[in-house]
């Protein structure tokens, strides 16, 4: 899936000379908060993806990366497609399941949760679930969840029964999130250390002061920094995918805010079953025109918190960042392929 994106506009060489902004100059905006002091829009139109590892964080569990690219659809369409995009349609991204969640959440939302598989990553999650005790687990669970999951798996360790245990756990987490937002997210406690995924998200975002200032309206209105949320209901989802050769279940909320001629989005994973703690992605989408055709310029910032990063030095974090950028580019290429007009 890492093939080069080919833009569908006819006479592209002519169009490259007629790039104009539909509103304020996004290149100037990027200079103010991103790692991209100079952006060649013409190269992005050809399919190039700019990428930079984020500055090393003081936050011991965090790592960041930034990318910038373009898509040949209007900005409003690009923003909507980002919010609703289904990565499970691309095998290279190793997403086993991706499913929308209703509000209010319903048991049917989690009918697709299944740990019955011969695939090694999913077998790992099944084994770790079966090994969970009321007081200890390698998975990200509150004390109460560890007790419930251990009892549930002990009563019937069949993969289908264990899947039902996870479906109930995820449904309970979503119910709490829909009532109380980020402030109500339960901490991870079963490993012996208390870790709040919400505080992990907040710590990463607050450390990026320029980005936090740029996205202040979205961060404030979503409630991720602690304020009462005022944005309309986000797109909510659950997923199962491979991370570091292990299957992970996650819950996420994807927010969209219109700001006149451009858009800001935030995809926040507020629960992850293991391997890492939390993940948040910010997007800013600007309208541009190419030879009279509407298109969109997209900046993306990814912030990732994982226990393994606590024990890495600067060089090792840079290596993790390089791998992270490779995976992000795979996802961006897949998204570009999905949204470009079909012949």
N, C-alpha and C positions, 0 to 999 in steps of 0.2 A: 504493500500500500504506500510505499515511499516514492512512487513515481512522481515526476515533476508535473506540476499543475500546468495545463495549457489553457490559456485564456481564449474564450470563444468569439471575441470581437473580430469582425472582419477588418482587414487592412490595419492590423495592430500597429505597424510602424508609423502610420499616419496619426493614429489616435494618441500615441505616446507624446506627441508634440502638442496635444491640446488638453492637457490635464488642468482642471480648474477646481476650486473649492466651491462647494454649494453653500457654505456659511463661513464661519471664522476659520482661519488657517490652522489645520490640525497639527502641522509640522511645528509651528510655534508653540502650540499647547504641549506637545510632546517634550520639547526642550525644557519645560518648566518642572516636570516631575519624573521623567523616565530616564533610562540609561541610554537613550538614543538622541544625542545632541544634533545629529544630522540624519535625515531620512530621504532617500532617493525614491520618490513615489514611482518613477518610471520603472525601476528595477522590481518593485513590489508588484506592479501591474503584470510584469512578465512571469511572476510566480515566486520570486525570492521571498524568503522569510528571514527577517532580522531577528537575531537572538543574542541575549546577553545574560550571563549569570548575575543574579542580584548581589549587592554588596554583602559581605560576610556579616552575619547577625551577632549581636551580643547575646540574643536569646539562644540558649545552649541547644535546644532541640530543633531549631528552625533553619530552613534553607529557602531561597527564593530564586526565581528566574523571570525574565521578561522576553516577550516576543512581539513582533509587529508584522502585519501582513495585510493583504487586500483581497476582497472578493467582488465579483462582477454583478452585484445586486444592490438595490437601494439600501441605505442605512437602516431604515425601519424594518425592512425584510430581513436583513442580516441579523439584527438584534433579536427578532422573534425566532429565527431559525437557530441561533445560538442557544436560546433559552430552552427550546424543545428538542434539540438534537439528540438522536439515539445512537450512541457509539457502538452498541452491540451489533450493528449491521456490518461492522468491519472486523473481520477475524483477526487482523494483525494487531488490533488494540487489546485483545485478550479479555474482552468483556463477555462474561457468560450470560448475564441477565441485566436488563434495564427496564424498569417498570414505573409508570406514573403512579402517584398516590393521590387519592381524593381528599377533599376537606369537606366534612369530617372524614377521617380515615375509616375504612371498612375492612373486615376480615378478608374479603375477596381480593383486596389489593395485594395480598401476600400469598396467593395461591400458587404462584410460580416459584416460591422458595423451595429449592430441592438440593439436598446433599447426597442424593443417590447417584453416584457417578464413579467411573473407573479412572477418571482423570486425577493425577497425583495432587494438584493443588487443592481440589475439593476434598479428596480423601484426608488431606492434612487438617482441614477445618473440621471435618467429622471426627477425626481422632482427638483433636484438642478439645472438642466439645465433650466427648465421652470421658476424657481425663479430668474435666473440671470437677472440683469438689466445692462444697459450700464455703470453704475458706481460701481456696487457691485456684488460680487459672492463668494460663498464658494468654488468654483472650482479654479484650477490653470490656470489662463488666463491672457494674456496681456490686456491692456486697449482696444486695437483695437479688440482683439478676443471677449472680453466681449460685446462690442457694436454689433459686427456681430452676435454672438450667440444669444444675447437677441432679436435682430430684427428678426432673422431667426425663433426662437422658437415662437415669438409672432405672426408672420404671419401665422403659422400653428403649433399647439402644438401636433399634432398627433405623436405617437412614431416613425413612419416611416419617417416623415418629420424631426423630431428632429435628428434621426439617420443620415439623409443626411447632416444636418448642421454639425454634428461632423465629418463625413467623409471628408467634405470640409476643416474643420479646421485642421484635421490631415494631409491631403494632402499638405496644405500650409506650415505647419511646416516641413514636410519632404523635400519639395522643397528648403526651406531655408537652411536646414541642408546639403543637397546634394551640394549646391552652396558654402556655407561658413563654414561648419563644426561646431565645438563646439562654436567658437567665434560668430557665427550668431544666436545662440539659443535665442529666445525672453524671457524676464523675466516674472515672474508671478506678476501681479500688481492689479488684480481685488479685492483682499481681503483688500486693503488699505495699504499694505506693499509691497515694491518691493523686490523680491527674485529671484535671478538668479540660475536656476538649474545647469548651467555650473560651476558657482562659488562654489556651494555646493559640486559638484564632486571634484573640484580642492582643496578645503579646506580639505576635508577628505583625499585625496591622499597625499597631501603635509605634513600632520601631521604625517603620517606613514613613517618616514624617511627611515627606513631599507627596507621596502617594496617598497617605491618609488625608491630607489637605485637599488634594484633587478630588477624592471620592467622598468627601465629608457629607454631602447630601444623601448619598446612597447608604453609607455606613450608619449615619444617624437614623434615617427613616426605616432601615431594615431592623434596627434594634440590636445589631451584632455587638456594638460597643456598650450596651447596657441601657440605652434609652428605650422608652416605650415605642414599639414599632408602629409606624403610621402608613407604610406602603401597603398596597393591596396584596392579597394572598399570592405568595410566590408559587412557581411551578415546583412541586415536590416529587421526589422519586426515591426508589431504593434500587440498589444494584448489587451484582456479584461479579467480581473480576479477579484477575491474577495480579498479585503484587509480590515481587521477590519470590516467585515460584510457589506462592501460597494463595489460596482463595480468601477473599475478603468480602464481607457484606458491609454495605454502607447505606446511610440515609443522608439525603441532601435537600437543600432548598435553594432555588435559583430565582434571584430577584432582578427585576428590570425597572429602571427609572428613566423616563423621558426628560431631557433637559433642553427644550427648545429644538434646535436643529440636530442634536446628537443624543447619544444614549450611554448610560452606564449600567453594567450588570455585575452581579456577584453570585457565584456558585459556591455555597458553603456546605461542606460535608460536616455535619454536626455529630454524626456517630459513625465509627469505623470499628469493625469487630476485632481487628488485630493488625499486626505488622507496623502500623504507624498510628498517630493520634488524631490528626485532623488535616484538612486540606481546604484552602480557599483560593478561588480564582476570580480576579477582577478583570473586567473588560471595559474599554471605552470605544465607542463606534461613532465615526464621523462620516458624513456624506461627502463624496467627491464626484466629479463628473469627468468622464473620459470621452472626448469627442462627441459630447452630447448624450452619452450613455450614463445613467446613474450607477454608481458603485459605492463601496464602503471601505474605509481605512479602519483597521482594528488594532488596538494595543491590548495586550494580554499580560497580566501579572499573576504568577502562581506562587503560593506560599504553603510550604509543606513542613509538618512537624512530625518527627519520628524519634523513638527512643535511641536508635543506633547513632544518631547525629550527636548526641551528648558526649560521646567518647571519641569524636573525630577532631583532627587538627585542621588548620587552614587548608593545607594541600589536599587532604582527604575530602574535605567539603567541596573543594573545587572539582574534584573527580566526580563526586555525587552530582554536583550541579551539571557537569557535562552530560552525564547519563540522563539526567532529568530533561535536559533540553532536547536530546535525541528523541525521547518518548513524546514530548510535547509537539515536536515537529511532525511526528507520525499522525497525531490526532488532528493537527491543523490541516495537513494534506488531505486527510479523510474528509474533514468538514468542507474544505474547498471543493473537493470532487463532488460532494453531495449537493452543494448550493449552486454550482455553476449551471447556466442554462443548458439543457440537453439539445443536441442537434435535431 
